[in-house]
Amino acid sequence: MKTVLIAGATGYLGRFLCEEYQRRGWYVTAVVRNAARARSLCADQLIEAQATEPKSLVGIMEGIDLVISALGITRQVDGLGYWDVDYQANLNLLREAEKAQVTRFAYVHVLKGDKLHNVPMVAAKAAFVDKLLESPLEATLIAPSGYFSDMGDILSMAKAGRVWLFGDGTQRINPIHGADLAAATADAIEQEKTWLDVGGPEVFSLREVAELAFACSAMPIRITYLPDALRRAALCLLPLLTPRRIYGPAQFFLSAMALDMVGECHGTHRLKDHFKGIAISSNTTETLLRFPNEGKKIMTLQSTGGLAALVCAGTYIFGFTLLVTVLAGLGYGTSDIDVVAVVEFIRTDQGVMIAWNTGIYIINALTLLVLVVALSVRLKGASPDWAPVTLGFGVIWSTLVLGVGMLANVAVERVATLAETDPERALQVWEMLHAVELGLGGGNEIAGGVWILTVSLAAWSGRSLGKVTIGLGVLTGASGLATILPALGDVTGAVFGLGGIAWFIAVGVNLLWARPVSQS
């Protein structure tokens, strides 16, 4: 009997590979991290090992004819990144296979990897592919276009009432079901192919996928096409504004969405049947079994957003405290600012200014982004059309705040250096950079006013935040917008700042203690 060892056996494709090879009469050995949790696998033997730890792999491939690795991660969590798993862990498996003189090593890569080399996830996979092709072992590379499960986000948007696509939606894809991909993989290995670009039996444009999702959800077709420039901007901003567990997969999907992802057609499973199955099961006990923690995830995001709101309030309080105490004597925050005194203060107390800028701008911006996402998800259930609008305005505000903070700290460091050797030049540089900072800062209040007002109106429409929170939001948001008028700038700016503290606290309390809004 032929023997196959499957790594990544508990993943989506790995489970289908185990089933396929058992069906074909092979002796299946599955490498898993926890055998007790993997007993449902169709495998003759379970081996506990950590592919990231070479010592745990020693000897596990003795007598094995074929190794298939579907090992990889989407989200970078538990301290492990793409280079730790998609590259190094697979390389550890390859080296052990070479020692055991395994006949063939198959690896599941990604379609169009050569055009996605700037994406960290794909770069790590491609680096391993190079090592595999250099190996003395016979190799088979499988490059799928995308899984049926990858289309789930489009179905979810359709069920919520609107699908958002970048560009004109004409990019093509033929996603493949896991069972069909497992069969195509086994056939390619049996035929001793070196490389297979593979997809499902049907080719769709992204617009057609969206239309199919609406049809299977019994919802009217509502597709919004976003300028592709937004996708490119998101690719630049995501690494700066989000943790790697979020921006890693987002970079891949945003990059792949710009390409035609069509592989050789294989299989019999239809995307329409997959969508219909999910749509039907959404109202049955099966949904509860498949997604037992969904409500918990929403609550976790809501709670995280609540904490972020309280941190935002804390940064405002911190900023006001320093402003009315340490910085008050410098005229900071007024039109009567003493430039000479400010430069001297920066020279002697640079750390205070760095801390102030970091608190009120950089920390505020990062936590604000978390709150923006949490509120967008909360609003999605009751106000699906408003949610993406609030998300867009919130990201703009967060980006402006972060930019001001980085500029302000650069100004402090530059002026502190010049003040020691060229005080006159230091005054000029500070006045110039501070003018730019004030310009962006005014934009912060306007953008912030737009976001807070939009969130408040959306919450009022969907009754998804308390009346007090909505009232504070309308007052604060209107004050932020009013700062555009020079005559009212000082007064409305103060109202925006103080109102912002109250609103952030109200939102934090609401998110931490209120029930999440239904996402149905």
Order of alpha helices (4+ residues) and beta strands (2+ residues): beta-alpha-beta-beta-beta-alpha-beta-alpha-beta-alpha-beta-beta-alpha-beta-beta-alpha-beta-alpha-alpha-beta-alpha-alpha-alpha-alpha-alpha-alpha-alpha-alpha-alpha-alpha
